[in-house]
């Protein structure tokens, strides 16, 4: 009789903590490299915050890790991850559309934001470019000090090295296709 052993998925916070300690990087150093507060980084490592893709890209760059190490997840766990993520933040979920692209510069995601909600926590900022296409709903994407209002069918391409935030300004759930290019 063959017994299947379930491979336990290590939470992203634990991966970050293990890498940070192995590389002898202090919280203060990581905060200076990412722009995140020490408290926010501690919450990520403790599993109290699930960081958005942009934050994971910044952390992986600061720790000199392949971003796929933090983003990778077996396909069978993606639905569980989205459900857990939504449950934790109550307003934001993402699903990778490019599984297996861990070592690639281009990554695509389907992002869902609940009505009249924005991303909790910090703004995003990561090296590269970002393209957003609104599939449904009404979104506000703030790039630096500039406010962009998008509706279904609208798109935006911008320098993701500039701090940016997004929020659903409509009364219905918004869905977007987000493509991130990182050098």
Secondary structure, DSSP 8 states (H G I E B T S, - for coil): -----------HHHHHHHHHHHTT--HHHHHHHH---HHHHHHHHTTS----HHHHHHHHHHTT--HHHHH---GGGHHHHHHHHHHHHSSEEEEESSTT-TTSSEEEEEEEE-TT-B--S--B--SSEEEEEEEESEEEEEETTEEEEEETT-EEEEETTS-EEEEE-SSS-EEEEEEEE--
